[in-house]
Amino acid sequence: MQMSLFSSKESARIVGLVLLIIIISVNCTAQSKCAAYTVVENISYKNDNLSSSYISERCKLDVYSCDTLKNVPVVVWFHGGGLTSGSKYIPDELKDKGIVVVAVNYRLLPRVNIDECLDDCAAAVAWVFGNVLRFGGNKRSIYLSGHSAGGYITAMLGLDKTLLARYGVDADSIKALVPFSGQMISHFAYRDMNGIGNLQPLVDKFAPLFHVRPNCPPLVLITGDAETELLGRYEENLYMWRMMKLCGHTATSIYKIDGHDHGAMCHPAFHILLHTIAKYR
C-alpha cells in the first residue's frame, strides 16, 4: 500500500499555493506587456526661425511614455552641467514608474545670455502643457525637477512668474518644484560672465531667492551633505527654505542627504521626488 506524503488538507494548500503563484506570474507578465515604454526623441519646442541654428541644435526635448497609460503625472527634467555643458537624458530612476518624463535640452552659457537659457526652458515647459495629453500625461500634474543647474532652472521657472507668463502659462499651475542641489543665489556661470567670482554671492533677478513669494507651487529643496556639497549649496537652500517660510509659503520643505556630495546626492533624491509625486498626484 502506497502512503501519501501529504494529508488531503496539506495537498489542497499546496495546490492553492501553486495556483496563486501562477496567477501572480500571469499578472506580472501582463503588467510587463502593458509597460511598453518608448522614447520620442529630439522634438523641437521653439521656433527655429528666431535666430541662429543654435536653436535648432539645442531647443529639443525627449518624451518617455507608455501608450497604455493615461492621465498620469509628468516630470519635466532639466540636466545639470553648470549652465555651460550637459545634455538631456531620461534618468534611470524615473523609468518604469507609471509617469511621463520629458527631458529638455537648452542653449548654454556663454554662447547665450542667461535670460535666453531660461527662456528656452520656459518654452519647453509651455510645450509640455500644450502637448503632454497626447503622450498620456496630465497637464494638471506637471512636476519640474533637475540636478544642479537643472535644479536652479526648476526654481527659477516656478518662482519668477514672468518666465512662463511669456508663453501663456501660469507658473502656479505647476504641481510641485523639486530642485536637486540647485543654486538659490544667482548662478555662478552667470556671475562668471559678469566678472564675479565663486566666493562673491549675488542675489539679483536671476536668483531664485530674489523671487520668494507665498503662493507658488510646493517647493521641495534637496541637497547633499553640508560639508561635501559645492560652495555653500546647502546653506543657500536652507536660507531659501527660511525665507519662503517667512513670506508665508507653507509648502516648502528641505532635505539634506548626509554623507553624499554634490553628485552622489542625486540618486537618493529621486526617492524624494517620487514620494512627492505620490503625495500630490
ABEGO torsion letter per residue (X at the ends): XBBBABBAAAAAAAAAAAAAAAAAAAAAAAAAAABBBBBBBGBBABBAAABBAAAAAABBBBBBBBAABBGBBBBBBBBBGGGABEBBBBBAAABGAGBBBBBBBBBBOAABBAAAAAAAAAAAAAAAAAAAAAAGBBAABBBBBEBEAAAAAAAAAAABAAAAAAAGBBAAABABBBBBGBBABBBAAAAAAAGBBAABBBBBAABAAAABBAABBBBBBBBBBAAABBBGAAAAAAAAAAAAAAAGBAABBBBBBBGBBAAAAAAAAAAAAAAAAAAAX
